[in-house]
Amino acid sequence: MFKNFVKAEVEKEETESDEIGHHCPEGCLCEESDTLFCNNIELTKIPSYWPTHFHKIILRNTSLTTLHKNSFRKFRKLEELRIEESFQLDVIDKYAFKGLQKLRVLSLSKNPNLSQIYKATFSGIGNENSLKIYIKNNKLQVIHGYAFKNVNNLRELSIEDECITFSKHSLSSISILDFLSIQGACKIDSETFLNTTRVHNLHISSSNLNFTKKTFNGLSHVNHILIQNNQIGKISEDTFAGSSTIGNLQIQTNKIFEIESRAFASTENLGTVIISQNTINSALKTPECVLNDAQRFIFTDNTIFCGCSMKWIKYHSDRSILKENFCGREEAFKALIYYEPRGCPTDDLEQTSSTTTTILPPPFQVQDQDYMAEYFPVSFSPLTFFLNLKLLSLNLFLLLLLR
């Protein structure tokens, strides 16, 4: 009963607002009847008296400092909302965009004081159609946990800035997302993507960051993860641990300082891993640096620092890895198959490998050697053979005489 009353009051307010006429608010332009364009006007909040029939609203260079909760709840026909170049805007409250069920495009760009996105900022939109969200060039520093909690049916989520920290759970609990694009990340915490599922493409580029342990934990059902054109300090152990059902993981054209052991391990139901055209400035210390559970693994055209800790590569069974990847400048960019460690201390791996290349393979050759040694002395020669044969004949002759 109470809900019906509230709904009736809201509809009454909208009707009264529209009855004022489809007039254009003062200081704004309405070149098309369903489009509101407000540029360089004084606003402390979104006015309640504005007509609500608009399908598109562009707010540019306004004096807004805060977008309050339910700021746009009356604009039930709104399909596109752009807030641009609002130099004083620094806070967007939780549920600021709640109830915009017809929304298709939401853009926040070039708002230089917008440094943080808080919990539940984008929750409650309730969009009926695929929604595109663009957050670009705002001097954004931090996206806090659960900023997109329970946001569903996104056609695209694009986040781009100079240095963004993605806090734990900041991109969690999103369902059905076609394209997720991140540019300018400085840090992505562990479990950033927890419980986010059904993502078609996840693209991380133009970032300078480390991938920490369990960065992708809880991310599931992703068609393609592309990590491209980044400056990566470290890909840590278990970076991808806890993620599941990943079609393709592609790491390409990055500058990487270090890849730790088991960085790509512990992913369930992993299709293809492609690591290509990267510059890796530290030696891969063990074979486990590229260990993964993929059904198909391609490691090609990478340039790797060939130091002493890369000695294991000489004994790697996959010859294609040795032929298709290269040392760095320190070894004149030669293919790994031609790499010969020099001046390195001998370790157990090298001793073991050296031994296995000199001993005869078991079991038959060793047995044959023992058999031969039993019947023939080490100094065996044709002369000794003749003398032994003569001695044997003499013994037989004496034996016959005794009989």
C-alpha positions as a Markdown table, in Angstrom:
| # | Residue | x | y | z |
|---|---|---|---|---|
| 1 | Met | 0.0 | 0.0 | 0.0 |
| 2 | Phe | 2.7 | 2.4 | 1.0 |
| 3 | Lys | 4.8 | 1.5 | -2.0 |
| 4 | Asn | 1.9 | 2.2 | -4.3 |
| 5 | Phe | 1.4 | 5.6 | -2.6 |
| 6 | Val | 5.1 | 6.5 | -3.1 |
| 7 | Lys | 5.0 | 5.4 | -6.7 |
| 8 | Ala | 1.8 | 7.5 | -7.4 |
| 9 | Glu | 3.4 | 10.5 | -5.8 |
| 10 | Val | 6.5 | 10.2 | -8.0 |
| 11 | Glu | 4.4 | 9.8 | -11.1 |
| 12 | Lys | 2.4 | 12.8 | -10.0 |
| 13 | Glu | 5.6 | 14.9 | -9.6 |
| 14 | Glu | 6.7 | 13.9 | -13.1 |
| 15 | Thr | 3.4 | 14.7 | -14.6 |
| 16 | Glu | 3.3 | 18.1 | -12.9 |
| 17 | Ser | 6.9 | 18.8 | -14.1 |
| 18 | Asp | 6.0 | 17.9 | -17.7 |
| 19 | Glu | 2.8 | 19.9 | -17.5 |
| 20 | Ile | 4.9 | 23.0 | -17.0 |
| 21 | Gly | 5.8 | 22.3 | -20.6 |
| 22 | His | 8.7 | 20.9 | -22.4 |
| 23 | His | 10.5 | 24.1 | -21.8 |
| 24 | Cys | 14.3 | 24.4 | -21.8 |
| 25 | Pro | 15.8 | 25.2 | -18.4 |
| 26 | Glu | 17.4 | 28.7 | -18.2 |
| 27 | Gly | 21.0 | 28.8 | -19.4 |
| 28 | Cys | 20.7 | 25.5 | -21.3 |
| 29 | Leu | 20.0 | 24.5 | -24.9 |
| 30 | Cys | 17.4 | 22.2 | -26.2 |
| 31 | Glu | 18.0 | 22.0 | -30.0 |
| 32 | Glu | 16.1 | 18.8 | -30.0 |
| 33 | Ser | 13.1 | 18.4 | -27.8 |
| 34 | Asp | 14.4 | 15.3 | -26.1 |
| 35 | Thr | 18.0 | 16.6 | -25.5 |
| 36 | Leu | 19.2 | 18.9 | -22.7 |
| 37 | Phe | 22.6 | 20.6 | -23.1 |
| 38 | Cys | 23.8 | 22.7 | -20.2 |
| 39 | Asn | 27.1 | 24.4 | -20.5 |
| 40 | Asn | 28.8 | 26.8 | -18.0 |
| 41 | Ile | 25.9 | 27.2 | -15.6 |
| 42 | Glu | 25.7 | 27.5 | -11.8 |
| 43 | Leu | 24.3 | 24.4 | -10.2 |
| 44 | Thr | 24.5 | 23.2 | -6.6 |
| 45 | Lys | 22.4 | 20.1 | -7.4 |
| 46 | Ile | 20.2 | 18.7 | -10.1 |
| 47 | Pro | 17.1 | 20.9 | -10.0 |
| 48 | Ser | 13.8 | 19.2 | -9.1 |
| 49 | Tyr | 11.8 | 21.5 | -11.4 |
| 50 | Trp | 13.6 | 20.5 | -14.6 |
| 51 | Pro | 11.3 | 18.7 | -17.1 |
| 52 | Thr | 11.7 | 14.9 | -16.9 |
| 53 | His | 11.0 | 14.0 | -20.5 |
| 54 | Phe | 14.6 | 14.2 | -21.8 |
| 55 | His | 16.2 | 11.2 | -23.4 |
| 56 | Lys | 19.7 | 12.8 | -23.4 |
| 57 | Ile | 21.3 | 15.1 | -20.8 |
| 58 | Ile | 24.8 | 16.7 | -21.2 |
| 59 | Leu | 26.2 | 18.7 | -18.3 |
| 60 | Arg | 29.4 | 20.5 | -19.2 |
| 61 | Asn | 31.4 | 22.9 | -17.1 |
| 62 | Thr | 28.9 | 23.3 | -14.4 |
| 63 | Ser | 29.5 | 24.3 | -10.8 |
| 64 | Leu | 28.3 | 21.0 | -9.4 |
| 65 | Thr | 30.4 | 19.8 | -6.5 |
| 66 | Thr | 28.4 | 16.7 | -5.6 |
| 67 | Leu | 26.0 | 14.3 | -7.3 |
| 68 | His | 23.7 | 13.3 | -4.5 |
| 69 | Lys | 21.9 | 10.0 | -4.0 |
| 70 | Asn | 18.9 | 9.6 | -6.5 |
| 71 | Ser | 20.0 | 12.8 | -8.3 |
| 72 | Phe | 18.3 | 11.6 | -11.5 |
| 73 | Arg | 15.6 | 9.4 | -10.3 |
| 74 | Lys | 12.8 | 11.4 | -11.9 |
| 75 | Phe | 14.3 | 11.1 | -15.4 |
| 76 | Arg | 12.8 | 7.7 | -16.2 |
| 77 | Lys | 13.1 | 8.2 | -19.9 |
| 78 | Leu | 16.8 | 9.1 | -19.8 |
| 79 | Glu | 18.9 | 7.0 | -22.2 |
| 80 | Glu | 22.2 | 9.0 | -22.2 |
| 81 | Leu | 23.9 | 11.0 | -19.5 |
| 82 | Arg | 27.2 | 12.8 | -19.9 |
| 83 | Ile | 28.9 | 14.8 | -17.2 |
| 84 | Glu | 32.0 | 16.6 | -18.5 |
| 85 | Glu | 34.5 | 19.2 | -17.5 |
| 86 | Ser | 32.8 | 20.0 | -14.2 |
| 87 | Phe | 35.9 | 21.3 | -12.5 |
| 88 | Gln | 34.4 | 21.4 | -9.0 |
| 89 | Leu | 32.8 | 18.0 | -9.0 |
| 90 | Asp | 34.6 | 15.8 | -6.4 |
| 91 | Val | 32.0 | 13.5 | -4.9 |
| 92 | Ile | 29.5 | 11.1 | -6.4 |
| 93 | Asp | 27.2 | 9.6 | -3.7 |
| 94 | Lys | 26.1 | 6.0 | -3.6 |
| 95 | Tyr | 23.1 | 5.3 | -5.7 |
| 96 | Ala | 23.5 | 8.6 | -7.6 |
| 97 | Phe | 22.2 | 7.0 | -10.8 |
| 98 | Lys | 19.6 | 4.8 | -9.2 |
| 99 | Gly | 16.4 | 4.0 | -11.1 |
| 100 | Leu | 17.7 | 5.0 | -14.6 |
| 101 | Gln | 16.1 | 1.9 | -16.2 |
| 102 | Lys | 16.2 | 3.2 | -19.8 |
| 103 | Leu | 19.9 | 4.3 | -19.6 |
| 104 | Arg | 22.2 | 3.1 | -22.4 |
| 105 | Val | 25.2 | 5.5 | -22.0 |
| 106 | Leu | 26.8 | 7.0 | -18.9 |
| 107 | Ser | 29.9 | 9.1 | -19.3 |
| 108 | Leu | 32.0 | 10.9 | -16.7 |
| 109 | Ser | 35.0 | 12.6 | -18.4 |
| 110 | Lys | 37.5 | 15.4 | -17.8 |
| 111 | Asn | 36.3 | 16.2 | -14.3 |
| 112 | Pro | 39.7 | 17.1 | -12.8 |
| 113 | Asn | 38.6 | 17.0 | -9.1 |
| 114 | Leu | 36.9 | 13.6 | -9.3 |
| 115 | Ser | 39.7 | 11.6 | -7.7 |
| 116 | Gln | 37.7 | 8.8 | -6.0 |
| 117 | Ile | 34.8 | 6.5 | -6.8 |
| 118 | Tyr | 33.1 | 5.2 | -3.7 |
| 119 | Lys | 31.2 | 2.1 | -2.7 |
| 120 | Ala | 27.8 | 1.6 | -4.5 |
| 121 | Thr | 28.3 | 4.7 | -6.7 |
| 122 | Phe | 26.9 | 2.8 | -9.7 |
| 123 | Ser | 24.6 | 0.4 | -7.9 |
| 124 | Gly | 20.9 | 0.4 | -8.4 |
| 125 | Ile | 20.8 | 1.7 | -12.0 |
| 126 | Gly | 18.5 | -1.2 | -12.9 |
| 127 | Asn | 19.1 | -0.8 | -16.6 |
| 128 | Glu | 16.8 | -2.8 | -18.8 |
| 129 | Asn | 19.1 | -2.5 | -21.9 |
| 130 | Ser | 22.8 | -3.0 | -22.4 |
| 131 | Leu | 24.7 | -0.1 | -20.8 |
| 132 | Lys | 28.0 | 1.6 | -21.7 |
| 133 | Ile | 29.9 | 3.3 | -18.8 |
| 134 | Tyr | 32.8 | 5.5 | -19.7 |
| 135 | Ile | 35.0 | 6.9 | -16.9 |
| 136 | Lys | 37.9 | 8.8 | -18.6 |
| 137 | Asn | 40.5 | 11.5 | -17.9 |
| 138 | Asn | 39.2 | 12.6 | -14.5 |
| 139 | Lys | 42.5 | 12.5 | -12.5 |
| 140 | Leu | 41.0 | 9.5 | -10.9 |
| 141 | Gln | 43.2 | 8.0 | -8.2 |
| 142 | Val | 41.2 | 5.3 | -6.4 |
| 143 | Ile | 38.2 | 3.1 | -7.1 |
| 144 | His | 37.0 | 1.7 | -3.8 |
| 145 | Gly | 35.5 | -1.7 | -3.1 |
| 146 | Tyr | 32.1 | -2.6 | -4.5 |
| 147 | Ala | 31.8 | 0.6 | -6.6 |
| 148 | Phe | 30.0 | -1.5 | -9.2 |
| 149 | Lys | 28.3 | -4.0 | -6.9 |
| 150 | Asn | 25.4 | -5.8 | -8.6 |
| 151 | Val | 25.7 | -3.8 | -11.8 |
| 152 | Asn | 24.5 | -6.1 | -14.6 |
| 153 | Asn | 24.1 | -6.2 | -18.3 |
| 154 | Leu | 27.0 | -3.9 | -19.4 |
| 155 | Arg | 27.9 | -3.6 | -23.0 |
| 156 | Glu | 31.1 | -1.8 | -22.1 |
| 157 | Leu | 32.9 | -0.5 | -19.0 |
| 158 | Ser | 35.9 | 1.6 | -19.9 |
| 159 | Ile | 38.1 | 3.2 | -17.2 |
| 160 | Glu | 41.0 | 5.3 | -18.3 |
| 161 | Asp | 43.2 | 7.7 | -16.4 |
| 162 | Glu | 46.9 | 8.4 | -15.6 |
| 163 | Cys | 47.3 | 6.4 | -12.3 |
| 164 | Ile | 44.4 | 4.5 | -10.9 |
| 165 | Thr | 44.4 | 2.2 | -7.8 |
| 166 | Phe | 41.8 | -0.5 | -8.1 |
| 167 | Ser | 41.1 | -1.5 | -4.5 |
| 168 | Lys | 40.1 | -4.9 | -3.3 |
| 169 | His | 36.6 | -5.8 | -4.7 |
| 170 | Ser | 36.5 | -2.6 | -6.8 |
| 171 | Leu | 35.3 | -4.4 | -9.9 |
| 172 | Ser | 33.6 | -7.3 | -8.1 |
| 173 | Ser | 30.1 | -8.6 | -8.4 |
| 174 | Ile | 29.5 | -7.6 | -12.0 |
| 175 | Ser | 27.5 | -10.0 | -14.1 |
| 176 | Ile | 27.3 | -10.0 | -17.9 |
| 177 | Leu | 29.9 | -7.6 | -19.2 |
| 178 | Asp | 30.9 | -7.6 | -22.8 |
| 179 | Phe | 34.0 | -5.4 | -22.8 |
| 180 | Leu | 36.0 | -4.3 | -19.8 |
| 181 | Ser | 38.8 | -1.9 | -20.7 |
| 182 | Ile | 41.4 | -0.6 | -18.2 |
| 183 | Gln | 44.0 | 2.0 | -19.1 |
| 184 | Gly | 46.4 | 3.7 | -16.7 |
| 185 | Ala | 46.3 | 1.4 | -13.7 |
| 186 | Cys | 49.0 | 1.8 | -11.1 |
| 187 | Lys | 47.8 | -0.9 | -8.8 |
| 188 | Ile | 45.3 | -3.7 | -9.0 |
| 189 | Asp | 44.7 | -5.3 | -5.6 |
| 190 | Ser | 44.0 | -9.0 | -4.9 |
| 191 | Glu | 40.5 | -10.1 | -5.5 |
| 192 | Thr | 39.6 | -6.9 | -7.5 |
| 193 | Phe | 37.4 | -9.0 | -9.7 |
| 194 | Leu | 35.9 | -11.3 | -7.1 |
| 195 | Asn | 32.5 | -12.8 | -8.2 |
| 196 | Thr | 32.5 | -11.0 | -11.5 |
| 197 | Thr | 31.4 | -13.4 | -14.2 |
| 198 | Arg | 30.4 | -13.7 | -17.8 |
| 199 | Val | 32.9 | -11.3 | -19.2 |
| 200 | His | 33.6 | -11.4 | -23.0 |
| 201 | Asn | 36.8 | -9.4 | -23.2 |
| 202 | Leu | 39.0 | -8.0 | -20.4 |
| 203 | His | 41.7 | -5.7 | -21.8 |
| 204 | Ile | 44.4 | -4.1 | -19.6 |
| 205 | Ser | 46.7 | -1.7 | -21.4 |
| 206 | Ser | 48.9 | 1.4 | -21.1 |
| 207 | Ser | 49.4 | 0.7 | -17.4 |
| 208 | Asn | 52.4 | 0.7 | -15.0 |
| 209 | Leu | 51.9 | -1.8 | -12.3 |
| 210 | Asn | 52.6 | -5.1 | -10.5 |
| 211 | Phe | 50.3 | -8.0 | -10.6 |
| 212 | Thr | 50.0 | -9.2 | -7.1 |
| 213 | Lys | 49.0 | -12.6 | -5.7 |
| 214 | Lys | 45.4 | -13.6 | -6.5 |
| 215 | Thr | 44.7 | -10.4 | -8.6 |
| 216 | Phe | 42.2 | -12.4 | -10.6 |
| 217 | Asn | 40.9 | -14.6 | -7.9 |
| 218 | Gly | 37.1 | -15.2 | -8.2 |
| 219 | Leu | 36.9 | -14.0 | -11.8 |
| 220 | Ser | 35.1 | -16.6 | -13.9 |
| 221 | His | 33.7 | -17.4 | -17.4 |
| 222 | Val | 35.8 | -15.0 | -19.4 |
| 223 | Asn | 36.3 | -15.4 | -23.1 |
| 224 | His | 39.5 | -13.4 | -23.5 |
| 225 | Ile | 41.9 | -11.7 | -21.2 |
| 226 | Leu | 44.4 | -9.4 | -23.0 |
| 227 | Ile | 47.2 | -7.8 | -21.1 |
| 228 | Gln | 49.0 | -5.6 | -23.6 |
| 229 | Asn | 51.4 | -2.7 | -23.9 |
| 230 | Asn | 52.1 | -2.3 | -20.2 |
| 231 | Gln | 55.1 | -1.6 | -18.0 |
| 232 | Ile | 54.9 | -4.5 | -15.5 |
| 233 | Gly | 57.2 | -4.7 | -12.5 |
| 234 | Lys | 56.3 | -8.2 | -11.5 |
| 235 | Ile | 53.8 | -10.9 | -12.3 |
| 236 | Ser | 53.7 | -12.6 | -8.8 |
| 237 | Glu | 53.2 | -16.2 | -7.8 |
| 238 | Asp | 49.5 | -17.2 | -8.1 |
| 239 | Thr | 48.5 | -14.0 | -9.9 |
| 240 | Phe | 45.8 | -15.9 | -11.7 |
| 241 | Ala | 45.1 | -18.5 | -9.0 |
| 242 | Gly | 41.4 | -18.8 | -8.2 |
| 243 | Ser | 40.1 | -17.7 | -11.6 |
| 244 | Ser | 38.2 | -20.2 | -13.6 |
| 245 | Thr | 36.8 | -21.0 | -17.1 |
| 246 | Ile | 39.1 | -18.6 | -19.0 |
| 247 | Gly | 39.0 | -19.2 | -22.8 |
| 248 | Asn | 42.2 | -17.3 | -23.7 |
| 249 | Leu | 44.8 | -15.5 | -21.7 |
| 250 | Gln | 47.1 | -13.4 | -23.9 |
| 251 | Ile | 50.1 | -11.5 | -22.5 |
| 252 | Gln | 51.6 | -9.5 | -25.4 |
| 253 | Thr | 54.0 | -6.6 | -26.1 |
| 254 | Asn | 54.7 | -5.8 | -22.5 |
| 255 | Lys | 57.9 | -4.7 | -20.7 |
| 256 | Ile | 58.1 | -7.1 | -17.8 |
| 257 | Phe | 60.8 | -6.9 | -15.1 |
| 258 | Glu | 60.1 | -10.3 | -13.4 |
| 259 | Ile | 57.9 | -13.3 | -13.7 |
| 260 | Glu | 57.8 | -15.4 | -10.5 |
| 261 | Ser | 57.5 | -19.1 | -10.2 |
| 262 | Arg | 53.9 | -20.4 | -10.7 |
| 263 | Ala | 52.6 | -17.0 | -11.8 |
| 264 | Phe | 50.2 | -18.7 | -14.3 |
| 265 | Ala | 49.3 | -21.7 | -12.3 |
| 266 | Ser | 46.2 | -22.8 | -10.4 |
| 267 | Thr | 43.6 | -21.6 | -12.9 |
| 268 | Glu | 40.7 | -24.0 | -13.5 |
| 269 | Asn | 39.5 | -24.8 | -17.0 |
| 270 | Leu | 42.0 | -22.7 | -18.9 |
| 271 | Gly | 41.9 | -22.9 | -22.6 |
| 272 | Thr | 44.9 | -21.2 | -24.3 |
| 273 | Val | 47.8 | -19.2 | -22.9 |
| 274 | Ile | 49.8 | -17.0 | -25.3 |
| 275 | Ile | 52.8 | -15.2 | -24.0 |
| 276 | Ser | 54.4 | -13.3 | -27.0 |
| 277 | Gln | 56.5 | -10.4 | -28.0 |
| 278 | Asn | 57.3 | -9.3 | -24.4 |
| 279 | Thr | 60.6 | -8.0 | -23.1 |
| 280 | Ile | 61.5 | -9.7 | -19.8 |
| 281 | Asn | 64.3 | -8.0 | -18.1 |
| 282 | Ser | 65.0 | -10.7 | -15.4 |
| 283 | Ala | 66.0 | -14.3 | -16.1 |
| 284 | Leu | 63.3 | -16.9 | -15.7 |
| 285 | Lys | 64.6 | -18.6 | -12.6 |
| 286 | Thr | 62.9 | -22.0 | -13.0 |
| 287 | Pro | 60.7 | -23.8 | -15.5 |
| 288 | Glu | 57.8 | -23.1 | -13.2 |
| 289 | Cys | 57.9 | -19.4 | -14.3 |
| 290 | Val | 55.9 | -20.5 | -17.3 |
| 291 | Leu | 54.0 | -23.4 | -15.7 |
| 292 | Asn | 50.3 | -23.3 | -16.4 |
| 293 | Asp | 47.3 | -25.6 | -16.7 |
| 294 | Ala | 46.2 | -24.5 | -20.2 |
| 295 | Gln | 45.0 | -27.0 | -22.8 |
| 296 | Arg | 47.3 | -25.1 | -25.2 |
| 297 | Phe | 50.4 | -23.0 | -24.5 |
| 298 | Ile | 52.3 | -20.7 | -26.8 |
| 299 | Phe | 55.5 | -19.0 | -25.7 |
| 300 | Thr | 57.0 | -17.2 | -28.6 |
| 301 | Asp | 59.0 | -14.2 | -29.8 |
| 302 | Asn | 59.9 | -13.0 | -26.3 |
| 303 | Thr | 63.2 | -11.4 | -25.4 |
| 304 | Ile | 64.5 | -12.6 | -22.1 |
| 305 | Phe | 67.6 | -11.6 | -20.0 |
| 306 | Cys | 69.9 | -14.6 | -20.1 |
| 307 | Gly | 71.7 | -14.7 | -16.8 |
| 308 | Cys | 73.1 | -17.6 | -14.8 |
| 309 | Ser | 69.7 | -18.5 | -13.3 |
| 310 | Met | 68.6 | -19.3 | -16.9 |
| 311 | Lys | 70.9 | -22.3 | -17.1 |
| 312 | Trp | 68.0 | -24.7 | -16.8 |
| 313 | Ile | 66.7 | -23.6 | -20.3 |
| 314 | Lys | 69.5 | -25.7 | -21.9 |
| 315 | Tyr | 67.7 | -28.9 | -20.8 |
| 316 | His | 64.2 | -27.8 | -21.5 |
| 317 | Ser | 62.3 | -30.5 | -23.5 |
| 318 | Asp | 60.2 | -28.1 | -25.6 |
| 319 | Arg | 62.6 | -27.2 | -28.4 |
| 320 | Ser | 60.2 | -24.7 | -30.0 |
| 321 | Ile | 60.6 | -22.5 | -26.9 |
| 322 | Leu | 64.3 | -22.6 | -27.4 |
| 323 | Lys | 64.1 | -21.8 | -31.1 |
| 324 | Glu | 61.4 | -19.1 | -31.0 |
| 325 | Asn | 62.5 | -17.0 | -28.0 |
| 326 | Phe | 65.7 | -14.9 | -27.6 |
| 327 | Cys | 68.2 | -13.6 | -25.2 |
| 328 | Gly | 68.6 | -9.9 | -24.7 |
| 329 | Arg | 71.4 | -7.5 | -25.7 |
| 330 | Glu | 73.8 | -9.2 | -23.2 |
| 331 | Glu | 73.9 | -12.3 | -25.5 |
| 332 | Ala | 73.5 | -10.4 | -28.8 |
| 333 | Phe | 69.8 | -11.4 | -29.1 |
| 334 | Lys | 70.7 | -15.0 | -30.0 |
| 335 | Ala | 68.0 | -17.7 | -29.9 |
| 336 | Leu | 67.8 | -19.5 | -26.6 |
| 337 | Ile | 68.8 | -22.7 | -28.2 |
| 338 | Tyr | 72.3 | -21.2 | -28.8 |
| 339 | Tyr | 72.6 | -19.8 | -25.3 |
| 340 | Glu | 75.7 | -21.2 | -23.4 |
| 341 | Pro | 76.0 | -19.9 | -19.8 |
| 342 | Arg | 79.6 | -18.8 | -19.1 |
| 343 | Gly | 81.2 | -18.1 | -15.7 |
| 344 | Cys | 78.3 | -19.4 | -13.8 |
| 345 | Pro | 78.7 | -21.6 | -10.6 |
| 346 | Thr | 77.9 | -25.2 | -11.0 |
| 347 | Asp | 74.7 | -26.3 | -9.5 |
| 348 | Asp | 72.9 | -29.6 | -8.9 |
| 349 | Leu | 70.9 | -29.3 | -12.1 |
| 350 | Glu | 74.0 | -28.9 | -14.2 |
| 351 | Gln | 75.9 | -31.7 | -12.4 |
| 352 | Thr | 72.9 | -34.0 | -12.8 |
| 353 | Ser | 72.4 | -33.2 | -16.5 |
| 354 | Ser | 76.2 | -33.6 | -17.1 |
| 355 | Thr | 76.1 | -37.1 | -15.5 |
| 356 | Thr | 73.1 | -38.2 | -17.4 |
| 357 | Thr | 74.8 | -37.3 | -20.7 |
| 358 | Thr | 77.9 | -39.4 | -20.1 |
| 359 | Ile | 76.6 | -42.7 | -18.4 |
| 360 | Leu | 75.3 | -45.5 | -20.5 |
| 361 | Pro | 71.6 | -46.0 | -20.5 |
| 362 | Pro | 70.2 | -48.8 | -18.3 |
| 363 | Pro | 69.7 | -51.7 | -18.0 |
| 364 | Phe | 71.2 | -53.8 | -20.9 |
| 365 | Gln | 74.4 | -52.0 | -21.7 |
| 366 | Val | 75.6 | -52.1 | -18.1 |
| 367 | Gln | 74.7 | -55.8 | -17.8 |
| 368 | Asp | 76.6 | -56.6 | -21.0 |
| 369 | Gln | 79.6 | -54.8 | -19.7 |
| 370 | Asp | 79.6 | -56.8 | -16.5 |
| 371 | Tyr | 79.2 | -60.0 | -18.4 |
| 372 | Met | 82.1 | -59.2 | -20.7 |
| 373 | Ala | 84.3 | -58.2 | -17.7 |
| 374 | Glu | 83.6 | -61.6 | -16.0 |
| 375 | Tyr | 85.1 | -63.6 | -18.9 |
| 376 | Phe | 87.7 | -61.3 | -20.3 |
| 377 | Pro | 90.3 | -59.2 | -18.4 |
| 378 | Val | 90.5 | -55.5 | -18.7 |
| 379 | Ser | 93.8 | -55.9 | -20.6 |
| 380 | Phe | 92.3 | -58.2 | -23.2 |
| 381 | Ser | 94.2 | -58.5 | -26.5 |
| 382 | Pro | 94.6 | -61.1 | -29.3 |
| 383 | Leu | 97.9 | -62.3 | -27.8 |
| 384 | Thr | 96.3 | -63.0 | -24.4 |
| 385 | Phe | 93.4 | -64.6 | -26.1 |
| 386 | Phe | 95.8 | -67.0 | -27.9 |
| 387 | Leu | 97.8 | -67.9 | -24.7 |
| 388 | Asn | 94.6 | -68.5 | -22.8 |
| 389 | Leu | 93.3 | -70.8 | -25.5 |
| 390 | Lys | 96.5 | -72.8 | -25.6 |
| 391 | Leu | 96.4 | -73.2 | -21.8 |
| 392 | Leu | 92.8 | -74.4 | -22.0 |
| 393 | Ser | 93.8 | -77.0 | -24.6 |
| 394 | Leu | 96.6 | -78.3 | -22.4 |
| 395 | Asn | 94.3 | -78.7 | -19.5 |
| 396 | Leu | 91.9 | -80.6 | -21.6 |
| 397 | Phe | 94.6 | -82.9 | -22.8 |
| 398 | Leu | 95.8 | -83.7 | -19.3 |
| 399 | Leu | 92.3 | -84.4 | -18.2 |
| 400 | Leu | 91.9 | -87.0 | -21.0 |
| 401 | Leu | 95.1 | -88.7 | -19.9 |
| 402 | Leu | 93.9 | -89.0 | -16.4 |
| 403 | Arg | 90.8 | -90.8 | -17.5 |
